[in-house]
Amino acid sequence: MTSLQTRCAVTNHPPPHILVMEDEETVARGLEMVLTEEGYDVDLAFTGAGALQTVANKDIDLVVADLRLPDSDGMEIIRIVKERRPETQVVVITGYSSIDSAVDAMKIGVADYLPKPFTESEIKNAVGKALSKERPEKPAATDTRDVAVSPSLIQKQEVLRVLERTHEDAAFASNLLEGDASELNEYDLTTEARAAIASADLRWLKAHVGTLSDEQMVFINKRLEREAW
């Protein structure tokens, strides 16, 4: 029995109800398994329409939401859910992360934003933190200038942008491998992040960015190979 299940049994409260809105069935089923093992009550929706129907018919405490769906824009579905039930928490998961979508997500009250791929630990932590938040009122701010985006989130996105570019832009990757740190000047990186990229500090990257894709690891592996020589 998990700590969550124990607390629910002691307090005689039902477990939090989570809706996973994800069109890739293998991802959805995997999340269902992980979250059910943690003690949550989990429903799945493979489309935006299905998600809205579930939210209309059941008390959903949290939505784990993909942004790309076969029938609709995931961000628009989140916006509708937050308008109808502002107390419902949302954790975004996406394989197409960007600063713009992160800002949009925070503006409408999303609790966390996880780029794919993510680890079991990352999704468990994100869900746990989101459910521990106080129930918010409907957000009043509508101007992106009023949105406080987490510096750590911005840093995470900027590092991912750099690593994605190393896979797409051979000249950029080559210059970085040769030690040309000026290539990073256009990115909003802290000194620590710049050093981690330049030295391929995998421990720092995993701690601050999370699990990297095979494409993102290509540059890191090449940099580590140079260090070995």
C-alpha positions as semicolon CSV with decimal commas, in nm:
position;residue;x (nm);y (nm);z (nm)
1;M;0,000;0,000;0,000
2;T;0,141;0,342;-0,098
3;S;0,159;0,637;0,144
4;L;-0,125;0,798;-0,054
5;Q;-0,344;0,489;-0,015
6;T;-0,264;0,477;0,356
7;R;-0,361;0,845;0,403
8;C;-0,685;0,793;0,213
9;A;-0,770;0,488;0,425
10;V;-0,696;0,672;0,751
11;T;-0,890;0,986;0,657
12;N;-1,165;0,793;0,477
13;H;-1,121;1,021;0,174
14;P;-1,127;0,892;-0,183
15;P;-0,798;0,909;-0,375
16;P;-0,742;1,204;-0,612
17;H;-0,900;1,149;-0,953
18;I;-0,666;1,205;-1,250
19;L;-0,753;1,231;-1,618
20;V;-0,475;1,149;-1,865
21;M;-0,540;1,325;-2,198
22;E;-0,296;1,160;-2,439
23;D;-0,353;1,027;-2,792
24;E;-0,056;0,785;-2,795
25;E;-0,204;0,476;-2,636
26;T;0,128;0,330;-2,518
27;V;0,212;0,657;-2,337
28;A;-0,139;0,683;-2,194
29;R;-0,139;0,324;-2,068
30;G;0,207;0,369;-1,919
31;L;0,096;0,679;-1,729
32;E;-0,218;0,498;-1,618
33;M;-0,008;0,215;-1,474
34;V;0,240;0,445;-1,298
35;L;-0,027;0,670;-1,146
36;T;-0,257;0,382;-1,049
37;E;0,033;0,214;-0,868
38;E;0,080;0,541;-0,677
39;G;-0,280;0,509;-0,555
40;Y;-0,458;0,757;-0,783
41;D;-0,789;0,693;-0,955
42;V;-0,713;0,730;-1,328
43;D;-0,923;0,782;-1,641
44;L;-0,793;0,804;-1,997
45;A;-0,903;1,026;-2,286
46;F;-0,744;0,988;-2,630
47;T;-0,910;1,299;-2,776
48;G;-0,996;1,651;-2,663
49;A;-1,367;1,579;-2,697
50;G;-1,332;1,271;-2,479
51;A;-1,145;1,471;-2,216
52;L;-1,414;1,740;-2,201
53;Q;-1,685;1,477;-2,169
54;T;-1,502;1,311;-1,879
55;V;-1,450;1,643;-1,701
56;A;-1,819;1,725;-1,748
57;N;-1,932;1,394;-1,598
58;K;-1,678;1,332;-1,321
59;D;-1,496;1,523;-1,047
60;I;-1,143;1,543;-1,184
61;D;-0,874;1,672;-0,950
62;L;-0,594;1,687;-1,207
63;V;-0,549;1,655;-1,583
64;V;-0,224;1,527;-1,732
65;A;-0,252;1,687;-2,076
66;D;-0,070;1,637;-2,404
67;L;-0,075;1,944;-2,630
68;R;-0,111;1,765;-2,964
69;L;-0,435;1,575;-3,011
70;P;-0,598;1,427;-3,322
71;D;-0,914;1,636;-3,295
72;S;-0,812;1,958;-3,121
73;D;-0,543;2,183;-2,974
74;G;-0,454;2,054;-2,628
75;M;-0,395;2,408;-2,500
76;E;-0,749;2,505;-2,596
77;I;-0,887;2,201;-2,411
78;I;-0,687;2,300;-2,102
79;R;-0,821;2,655;-2,129
80;I;-1,180;2,526;-2,139
81;V;-1,120;2,295;-1,841
82;K;-0,969;2,580;-1,636
83;E;-1,256;2,813;-1,725
84;R;-1,519;2,560;-1,624
85;R;-1,334;2,416;-1,324
86;P;-1,052;2,646;-1,209
87;E;-0,987;2,420;-0,910
88;T;-0,875;2,136;-1,140
89;Q;-0,495;2,120;-1,161
90;V;-0,315;2,057;-1,491
91;V;0,027;1,910;-1,573
92;V;0,129;1,951;-1,937
93;I;0,332;1,681;-2,113
94;T;0,458;1,752;-2,463
95;G;0,706;1,635;-2,720
96;Y;0,701;1,981;-2,880
97;S;0,802;2,207;-2,595
98;S;0,870;2,577;-2,649
99;I;0,899;2,895;-2,445
100;D;0,580;3,030;-2,605
101;S;0,370;2,727;-2,514
102;A;0,519;2,724;-2,164
103;V;0,420;3,090;-2,116
104;D;0,069;3,018;-2,249
105;A;0,039;2,723;-2,012
106;M;0,146;2,923;-1,706
107;K;-0,087;3,207;-1,806
108;I;-0,392;2,984;-1,785
109;G;-0,286;2,827;-1,455
110;V;-0,101;2,508;-1,545
111;A;0,085;2,366;-1,243
112;D;0,378;2,209;-1,430
113;Y;0,512;2,161;-1,782
114;L;0,713;1,849;-1,870
115;P;0,887;1,806;-2,207
116;K;0,891;1,448;-2,335
117;P;1,063;1,221;-2,267
118;F;1,031;1,238;-1,888
119;T;1,099;0,985;-1,616
120;E;0,856;0,813;-1,380
121;S;1,005;1,015;-1,098
122;E;0,946;1,343;-1,283
123;I;0,579;1,274;-1,357
124;K;0,517;1,146;-1,003
125;N;0,677;1,457;-0,853
126;A;0,488;1,691;-1,088
127;V;0,154;1,528;-1,007
128;G;0,223;1,520;-0,633
129;K;0,322;1,887;-0,623
130;A;0,025;1,992;-0,836
131;L;-0,222;1,809;-0,611
132;S;-0,067;1,962;-0,299
133;K;-0,135;2,316;-0,423
134;E;-0,419;2,518;-0,272
135;R;-0,726;2,529;-0,489
136;P;-0,691;2,845;-0,700
137;E;-0,954;3,088;-0,807
138;K;-0,996;3,146;-1,178
139;P;-0,685;3,342;-1,290
140;A;-0,753;3,708;-1,358
141;A;-0,441;3,793;-1,557
142;T;-0,472;3,774;-1,933
143;D;-0,158;3,961;-2,037
144;T;0,159;3,755;-2,083
145;R;0,354;4,039;-1,926
146;D;0,177;3,960;-1,597
147;V;0,278;3,593;-1,606
148;A;0,562;3,488;-1,378
149;V;0,737;3,209;-1,565
150;S;0,972;3,004;-1,349
151;P;1,340;3,087;-1,421
152;S;1,417;2,716;-1,395
153;L;1,155;2,642;-1,662
154;I;1,303;2,904;-1,896
155;Q;1,652;2,763;-1,833
156;K;1,530;2,411;-1,903
157;Q;1,372;2,520;-2,231
158;E;1,681;2,714;-2,340
159;V;1,912;2,418;-2,276
160;L;1,677;2,193;-2,476
161;R;1,676;2,447;-2,760
162;V;2,056;2,437;-2,771
163;L;2,070;2,056;-2,770
164;E;1,802;2,029;-3,038
165;R;1,994;2,274;-3,254
166;T;2,313;2,070;-3,220
167;H;2,124;1,784;-3,383
168;E;1,979;1,998;-3,663
169;D;2,269;2,239;-3,732
170;A;2,601;2,063;-3,797
171;A;2,801;2,387;-3,813
172;F;2,661;2,503;-3,480
173;A;2,745;2,170;-3,318
174;S;3,094;2,169;-3,469
175;N;3,170;2,519;-3,340
176;L;3,057;2,421;-2,990
177;L;3,274;2,111;-3,001
178;E;3,568;2,332;-3,095
179;G;3,505;2,543;-2,786
180;D;3,336;2,844;-2,947
181;A;3,114;2,950;-2,654
182;S;3,001;3,261;-2,844
183;E;2,754;3,032;-3,024
184;L;2,553;3,031;-2,700
185;N;2,524;3,410;-2,672
186;E;2,180;3,422;-2,834
187;Y;2,038;3,192;-2,567
188;D;1,917;3,300;-2,222
189;L;2,154;3,074;-2,028
190;T;2,307;3,109;-1,686
191;T;2,683;3,074;-1,651
192;E;2,625;2,735;-1,490
193;A;2,409;2,615;-1,781
194;R;2,660;2,738;-2,040
195;A;2,938;2,551;-1,861
196;A;2,728;2,234;-1,837
197;I;2,661;2,237;-2,213
198;A;3,020;2,319;-2,304
199;S;3,158;2,042;-2,082
200;A;2,876;1,792;-2,143
201;D;2,808;1,773;-1,769
202;L;2,555;1,491;-1,786
203;R;2,488;1,493;-1,412
204;W;2,391;1,862;-1,419
205;L;2,184;1,819;-1,734
206;K;1,985;1,528;-1,592
207;A;1,926;1,715;-1,265
208;H;1,812;2,040;-1,430
209;V;1,666;1,928;-1,763
210;G;1,568;1,565;-1,716
211;T;1,612;1,265;-1,941
212;L;1,750;1,356;-2,284
213;S;1,638;1,204;-2,613
214;D;1,876;1,004;-2,833
215;E;1,902;1,304;-3,069
216;Q;1,987;1,541;-2,783
217;M;2,250;1,297;-2,655
218;V;2,443;1,293;-2,985
219;F;2,628;1,618;-2,907
220;I;2,682;1,521;-2,543
221;N;2,835;1,188;-2,644
222;K;3,064;1,354;-2,899
223;R;3,180;1,604;-2,637
224;L;3,247;1,328;-2,386
225;E;3,443;1,134;-2,648
226;R;3,668;1,438;-2,698
227;E;3,722;1,463;-2,324
228;A;3,824;1,096;-2,318
229;W;4,087;1,162;-2,584
